[in-house]
Amino acid sequence: MRMRTLVVSDVHLTTHTPRAITRDLARLFDANRDARIVVAGDLFDRSAERVPTPSAIDVLDQHEGIRRALGEYIGRGGELWLCAGNHDSELAEPAFQQSLGAALRLDTKARTRLRITPWLLRFGALHIEHGHLYDPDNVPAHPLAMGTPSLGVTFVKEFIAPTGAYAYLNRNDRLPLELFVEAFTRYGWRGPHVVATYFKAAWSCLRQSGARYRPEAARAFGNAALPAFAHEHELDVDMLHALCKKAPSSTLASFGNTFARLYLDRVAATTALLAGAGLLAGKKRMAGMGLCALGAIGLLTSWSKKRDRYGGRVPDLLRDGAALVERVTDARAVVFGHAHVPEVSGTYANPGSFSFPVNDGSEGGRTYIAVGGTDDAPRPALCRLPAIE
């Protein structure tokens, strides 16, 4: 009998996660003990924790409800698969699975039903992974090399975690000007600190970009690990090599791309305009006019390309990535997480973020994917866990 497969993603569990989220996740596990459940990345969010970073087991200590639900689900025969995401790549460390099994109080037999993969899963023609491999802001140097730097993770670690600006966790494609204004309306007197930390994090990203972004060692390590990974998951190693080669370059690989991604060109142009206005007010006409002209040209050039360069871009990138997976492999259904936007489009599906539901005017609730059909012809469907009033 074929086991049902449910896929959730992007819980981003931390010590400060609201109890309503872990309560609802526990409900999902309690109600589906006859199904295989896959968490397609970012069950935890290690980068959003403040220093000193608590262990994932410490995080579970803060959420006894989900610890209980996971332990009972696996202990009573449930099969749990965890894909590592860009915010919890540490899950793939060998010691983590043992620690998690102990934290969930699983016996030896039950621990065989807790499986963790650093990259992807295949169940017949069903392909599941987190999907950050196809997002330049978050692509690792190699999917089997843990802890490689990316723009997205660096920003969460060095901007959101230190400031406690967790409202921005699900809004990384918004324009900086909107976020700066919101920093003052949302955080009040802490607004200047939030904005200053943004620029500090931006400078940190720039320091890691361009010639200083050196992925060679991580790629060599990952390529060396591919044969063992392919053998463990019964996959074709040439197929895995092909997927790695077709992954996009990291934003950090280019100083210019990193500078533009952070909208620092607009920040520089705006600063030039303000400085020019100040010089004009101080009756330094030539210098003031020159700076104002440079600022205006910079803004016009930037805005002529596109006002919002990145809003809605990640879902498009992941759809393209899913199409790539289908071309390179024999997958007939591809499920990614990462985008935080739920959708089912033909053979591509995304459960969205369990913790950050998208307000799309529908019936609401937390979203997940249920895969029907057969192993050779899987059919993903978007489902919702109704909210408790």
C-alpha positions, 0 to 999 in steps of 0.5 A, spaced: 500 500 500 502 506 497 504 511 503 501 518 503 506 524 502 504 530 505 509 536 505 510 542 509 515 547 509 519 554 512 516 553 519 522 557 521 522 555 528 526 559 533 526 560 541 521 566 539 516 563 535 509 564 537 506 558 540 500 558 535 505 556 530 507 550 533 500 548 536 498 548 529 504 544 526 502 539 532 495 538 530 497 537 523 502 531 525 497 528 530 491 528 524 496 525 519 499 519 523 498 514 517 502 519 512 509 520 510 511 527 512 516 531 509 519 538 511 522 541 505 527 545 508 527 551 514 524 547 519 528 551 524 531 558 523 538 558 525 540 564 522 534 568 526 537 566 533 541 571 537 548 570 539 549 565 543 545 561 538 541 556 542 542 549 539 536 546 535 534 541 541 534 548 545 529 550 541 525 544 542 525 545 549 521 552 548 516 548 544 514 542 548 507 541 544 511 540 537 516 536 541 511 531 543 507 531 537 513 529 533 515 524 538 509 521 538 508 521 530 514 517 529 514 513 535 507 510 533 510 508 526 510 515 522 515 516 517 518 523 518 523 526 512 527 533 513 530 536 508 536 541 510 534 549 507 538 555 507 536 557 514 538 550 517 543 547 513 546 544 520 540 539 520 545 535 515 551 534 520 551 527 522 551 528 530 544 532 529 540 526 527 542 523 533 541 529 538 534 530 535 532 522 536 534 523 543 530 529 544 524 526 541 525 520 546 525 515 540 527 508 541 532 505 536 527 502 531 523 509 531 529 512 529 530 509 523 523 513 521 527 519 522 531 521 516 535 527 514 537 529 507 542 535 506 539 536 499 533 532 495 529 527 496 526 522 491 520 518 492 519 514 485 517 520 480 516 525 486 522 530 487 522 534 493 527 539 496 528 546 499 529 550 492 534 555 494 539 552 490 535 556 484 535 562 488 542 566 487 541 570 493 541 564 497 544 558 493 550 555 496 556 554 493 554 546 493 548 543 495 552 538 499 557 543 502 554 546 509 554 553 511 557 556 505 555 564 505 549 567 501 546 574 501 540 572 504 542 568 510 548 573 512 542 578 512 538 575 517 544 573 521 547 580 521 540 584 520 534 581 523 537 577 529 541 583 532 535 588 531 529 583 533 526 586 527 523 579 526 517 582 522 522 583 516 523 575 516 518 574 510 519 581 507 526 580 504 523 582 497 520 589 499 524 596 497 529 598 502 525 605 502 519 602 504 522 598 510 526 604 512 520 608 513 517 602 516 522 601 521 520 608 524 513 606 524 514 599 527 520 600 532 519 607 534 525 610 537 529 604 535 528 605 528 535 609 527 538 602 530 534 598 525 536 602 519 544 603 521 544 595 522 541 594 515 547 598 513 552 594 517 549 588 514 550 591 507 557 592 508 558 585 511 555 582 505 559 587 500 566 585 504 564 577 502 562 579 495 566 579 488 573 576 488 572 575 496 567 570 495 571 563 494 566 557 493 572 553 490 573 549 496 566 548 498 564 545 491 570 540 491 568 538 498 561 537 495 563 534 488 567 529 492 561 527 497 556 526 491 557 519 489 556 517 497 549 521 497 547 518 490 548 511 493 545 512 499 538 515 496 539 510 490 540 516 485 544 517 478 550 521 480 551 524 473 544 527 474 546 530 480 552 533 477 548 536 472 543 539 477 549 542 480 552 545 474 546 548 472 545 552 479 545 559 478 551 563 480 551 566 487 549 574 488 555 574 492 560 572 486 559 579 483 560 585 487 556 589 482 550 584 483 550 585 491 551 592 491 545 593 486 541 587 490 541 591 496 539 598 492 545 601 494 545 605 488 539 608 490 542 610 497 548 613 494 544 617 489 539 619 494 545 621 499 548 625 493 541 629 492 541 631 499 548 633 500 547 637 493 541 640 496 545 642 502 551 645 498 546 649 495 543 652 501 550 653 503 550 657 497 556 653 494 552 653 487 557 649 483 558 643 487 551 643 489 548 643 482 554 637 480 552 633 486 544 634 485 545 632 477 549 626 479 544 624 484 538 625 479 542 621 473 543 615 478 536 615 480 533 616 473 538 610 471 536 606 477 528 607 476 529 606 468 531 599 469 525 597 474 522 600 480 522 594 484 527 589 481 526 583 486 518 583 488 515 576 486 522 574 483 523 568 487 517 564 485 519 565 478 526 563 479 523 556 483 518 555 477 524 555 472 528 551 477 522 546 477 522 545 470 530 544 470 529 539 474 524 535 470 528 536 464 534 533 467 531 528 471 525 523 470 521 527 475 513 528 474 512 532 480 517 537 483 515 540 490 519 546 493 519 550 499 523 557 500 518 561 496 513 562 502 508 563 496 503 557 496 501 554 489 500 548 484 502 549 477 501 543 473 507 538 475 510 544 480 508 545 487 510 549 493 506 549 500 508 556 502 511 557 509 507 554 514 509 560 519 507 566 514 501 564 511 500 569 504 493 573 505 491 571 498 483 572 499 482 565 500 479 561 505 485 562 509 489 557 514 496 554 514 498 551 507 501 544 505 501 539 499 498 532 499 501 528 494 496 523 491 496 519 485 502 513 484 509 513 485 510 513 477 505 519 476 504 523 483 499 528 483 500 534 488 494 538 491 494 544 495 491 543 502 489 548 508 489 546 515 483 550 518 485 555 523 482 554 530 477 560 532 
